Amino acid sequence: MATRFGFDLRALSIFAHVAKTGNMSHSAEQLGMTQSSISQALSKLEESLQTRLFDRTVRPMELTSAGRFLYDRSTSLLQEAEQTSQAILQSDFAQLRLIKIALTDSIVTSVGRSLLDAVKKRAHDWSISTGLSHLHGHSLLSRNTDIIISDDALEDYADLSRYRILREPFILALPNDYNGPADDLNKLAMELDFVRYGAHSLIARGIERHLRAVRVEAPDRLQLDNSYAIVSAVSAGMGWTITTPLCLFQSGIKQHHVQIRRLPGEQLFRSITLTARKGELGDLPREIAQDCIAILRQDFLSLMATEHPWMMEFLTLGD
């Protein structure tokens, strides 16, 4: 009986049986117990709850007001416990009950179908959401999400499994009609407005750190929320941006609608990693990572090899 609830399911079941029959001897016979063990279990229950559940001064004994309250609650509690037990006995746990996945927009657009196919084979139910990468990390750590596919691999936290899906370089995207310098970012910033990612995203933070490191000053005039809006703005001649091949691919904007150049100076990279808590999902995280890599190799990497072969030395799939 030493639980923080004041009772366990066995004691609750004995109490409910006696409360229903109103007779300890009948309950003992039906439960296959001695009357003294029934009486002892009820006394310990009352002691643990610090209240009287039965009025033993009358025959047959009756429930007190506290006993009536507990009996009403015990019905639903015991029913739920029985249903849970039956579900465990009858279920095939080769399939997981519910998988919750959070991922970056660029991944869901690029490998969403493959991801769904892998999850459906291994889970009875699932949910997939997108959003800011740092929120994904918080969601995984707080157990509101089971898997994240993100540019935040939560490297500072132990007890996580990580499978790198892609390492890619940052690149320049310029309007097609731009003929000015592209090998000097300060000069470029003087010629055209810089189209930024939203300040709260991890990709924006990485880009801004790089600009500060190479001492590039770009006025903060255009700040857009997603890759599609950013690449569309560049395609429309509104300015230039720093993005990644996958973000460009995910935007759906055709490659020839913008000029693609390598980032001048030291290369800047980002990694997309699948991260999950260790030991909870079996082989599912590794299988999903492998599926993501396979679809990226077939669709994304083949396109980059055809249209921008210089990128191939900078693009890496898997670890």
TIDOLO-716258 format. One record per residue (C-alpha): x, y negated, z; residue in three letters. Coordinates in steps of 0.2 Angstrom, whole numbers, plus 5000, padded with zeros to 4 digits. Layout:
N
XYZALA...
% end
This chain:
319
500050005000MET501549895001ALA501249784986THR501049604984ARG499149624979PHE498749714995GLY498149874986PHE498649994972ASP497550084960LEU497450244970ARG496750154985ALA495650044975LEU494950204967SER494650284984ILE493750134990PHE492650114975ALA492150304976HIS491650284995VAL490750124992ALA489750204978LYS489250354988THR489250275006GLY489950445013ASN491750485016MET491450675017SER490550675000HIS491950574993SER493350685000ALA492450834993GLU492250754975GLN494050684975LEU494850844982GLY495450754998MET495250785016THR494050665026GLN495450605037SER496550565022SER495050465015ILE494850375031SER496750335033GLN496750265015ALA495350145019LEU496050095035SER497750055027LYS496849955013LEU495849855026GLU497449825036GLU498449765020SER497049655015LEU496749595033GLN494849605032THR493549735036ARG492749815020LEU491549925029PHE490349905043ASP490550075053ARG489350035066THR487850085056VAL487450255047ARG487650265033PRO489050145034MET488849985023GLU489949865014LEU490349705022THR490249545011SER492149565008ALA491849745003GLY490549694991ARG491649564983PHE493049694981LEU491849824975TYR491249714961ASP492949674956ARG493649854957SER492349914943THR493149804930SER494949834936LEU494850024937LEU493950024920GLN495349924912GLU496650034920ALA495850194913GLU495650114895GLN497550074896THR498050244901SER496950324887GLN497650204874ALA499450254879ILE499050434879LEU498250424862GLN499250294853SER500650324841ASP502050214847PHE503150234832ALA502150084827GLN502349924838LEU500749844844ARG501049664840LEU502549574832ILE502749384833LYS503949314821ILE504549134818ALA505549074804LEU506248934793THR505148874779ASP506548914766SER506549094772ILE504649124772VAL504549054754THR505949154748SER505649324756VAL503949314764GLY503249454754ARG504649574758SER504549524776LEU502649554777LEU502849734769ASP504249774782ALA503149714797VAL501549804791LYS502449974791LYS502949954809ARG501649854818ALA499749864821HIS499649684822ASP500749534818TRP500949344817SER502149234807ILE502449054810SER503548914804THR504248754811GLY505748674818LEU507248794822SER507548734840HIS505748764844LEU505948944837HIS507448974849GLY506448914864HIS504949024859SER506049174858LEU506949144875LEU505249114883SER504549274876ARG503249194865ASN504049254849THR504849424846ASP505949384831ILE506649224824ILE507449194807ILE508349034809SER509848924807ASP509948934826ASP510649094832ALA510649054850LEU512449094852GLU512549044870ASP511349174876TYR511749354880ALA510549504878ASP510149454860LEU510349554844SER510949454829ARG510949494810TYR511649364798ARG510649354783ILE511449214773LEU512949094774ARG512748954762GLU513648794758PRO512848614759PHE512748534742ILE512348374734LEU510748344724ALA510748194713LEU509448124700PRO509648174683ASN509948004676ASP511247954689TYR512947934681ASN513947854695GLY515247924706PRO514848084716ALA516548124723ASP516547984736ASP514947984748LEU515247804753ASN515147744735LYS513747854732LEU512747784747ALA513047614740MET512347664723GLU510847764729LEU509747784744ASP510147934755PHE508548044757VAL508648124774ARG507848274783TYR506748234798GLY507848194813ALA507248334824HIS507748474812SER509348574815LEU509848554797ILE509748364799ALA510848364814ARG512148464805GLY512148344790ILE512248194801GLU513648264811ARG514548294795HIS514248114788LEU514948044805ARG516448154804ALA516848094786VAL516347914791ARG514947894778VAL513747754782GLU512047784774ALA510647664778PRO509147754786ASP507747714774ARG507047884768LEU506748024780GLN505548164774LEU504948314783ASP505348464771ASN506448524757SER505048504744TYR504748324748ALA506648284748ILE507048374732VAL505448294724SER506048124729ALA507848154722VAL507048224706SER505948064705ALA507547954706GLY507247894723MET508947934730GLY510148074733TRP510248204747THR511348344755ILE510448504755THR510748694753THR510548814738PRO509148904748LEU508248744752CYS508348694734LEU507748864728PHE506348864741GLN505748694736SER505148764719GLY505848614710ILE506648684694LYS508548684695GLN508748574680HIS507648434687HIS509148374698VAL510948374697GLN511848494708ILE513648464714ARG514748534727ARG515048424742LEU516648324741PRO517948354753GLY517848494767GLU516448614764GLN515048614776LEU514048784779PHE512548844788ARG512049024792SER510249094793ILE510249234806THR508849354812LEU508849354831THR507849464843ALA507949524861ARG509049684863LYS508149854864GLY506349794863GLU505949824844LEU506949984839GLY507649964822ASP506449844816LEU507549684817PRO508949774807ARG507749834794GLU506949664792ILE508649584790ALA509149714777GLN507549684767ASP507849494768CYS509549524761ILE508949634747ALA507649514741ILE508849364742LEU510149464732ARG508849504718GLN507949334717ASP509049194724PHE510849254722LEU510549314704SER509749134699LEU511249044708MET512449154698ALA511649114682THR511348924684GLU512748884696HIS514149014695PRO515348904705TRP514248924721MET514649114721MET516249094730GLU515349004744PHE513749114746LEU513849264757THR512449384760LEU512449484777GLY513949484789ASP
% end
